[in-house]
Amino acid sequence: MQVKKRLTAGADAVPVYIVLHGSRGAGTSTPSSDFDILFLFADGHTREFIATRESGVQIELEFADLAKFEDVARRPSAYPIAG
């Protein structure tokens, strides 16, 4: 399984939180919905974004710094959305 290998090889620290979000986290998914999984780390490093397909299901893994994530939640206007 590619996701398990990537997590094992790429996670040099243990995440503080693992969050299932998006439609699956909200309970509004359909059978074809992807999985959006956020890994929050306390070591101050932002990791890469990984999108993969396991057994036909899209899986998006986001790796982020917990402190920055909390700051964005407290002060969303300080982080304008681009794109």
C-alpha positions in Angstrom: 0.0 0.0 0.0 1.6 3.2 -1.2 0.1 5.5 1.5 1.4 3.3 4.3 4.9 3.2 2.8 4.9 7.0 2.4 3.7 7.6 6.0 6.2 5.1 7.4 9.1 6.6 5.4 8.2 10.2 5.5 6.9 10.8 9.1 10.0 11.5 11.1 7.8 12.8 13.9 4.6 11.5 15.3 1.6 13.7 14.4 -0.1 15.5 17.3 -3.5 15.2 15.5 -4.8 13.3 12.5 -8.0 14.8 11.1 -10.4 13.3 8.6 -12.0 16.3 7.0 -14.0 17.1 3.8 -17.2 15.3 3.0 -16.1 12.1 4.7 -15.3 14.0 7.9 -18.6 15.8 7.7 -20.6 12.7 7.1 -21.8 13.9 3.8 -19.7 11.6 1.5 -20.8 9.4 -1.4 -19.2 6.1 -2.3 -17.0 8.0 -4.8 -15.9 10.7 -2.4 -12.2 11.1 -1.7 -10.6 10.9 1.7 -9.0 14.2 3.0 -6.6 13.5 5.8 -4.7 16.2 7.7 -1.6 15.4 9.8 -0.6 18.1 12.2 2.9 18.1 13.6 4.4 20.1 16.5 7.9 20.3 15.2 7.5 23.4 13.2 7.8 21.9 9.7 5.3 21.9 7.0 5.4 18.7 4.9 4.3 18.0 1.4 0.8 17.4 0.1 0.3 13.9 -1.3 -2.6 12.8 -3.6 -2.8 9.2 -4.4 -5.2 6.5 -5.5 -5.5 3.3 -3.5 -7.9 0.6 -4.8 -9.6 3.2 -7.0 -10.3 5.7 -4.1 -8.6 9.1 -4.2 -6.7 9.9 -0.9 -5.3 13.4 -0.2 -2.8 13.7 2.6 -1.9 17.1 4.0 1.0 17.5 6.4 1.1 20.8 8.3 2.6 22.6 11.3 0.2 22.6 14.3 1.1 26.1 15.5 0.5 27.6 12.0 -2.7 25.8 11.6 -3.9 27.1 15.0 -2.9 30.7 14.0 -4.8 30.4 10.8 -7.9 29.3 12.8 -7.5 32.2 15.2 -6.7 34.9 12.5 -8.1 33.7 9.1 -8.0 37.3 7.7 -4.2 37.3 8.1 -4.0 34.5 5.5 -5.7 35.5 2.3 -6.8 32.8 0.0 -5.0 32.8 -3.4 -6.0 31.2 -6.6 
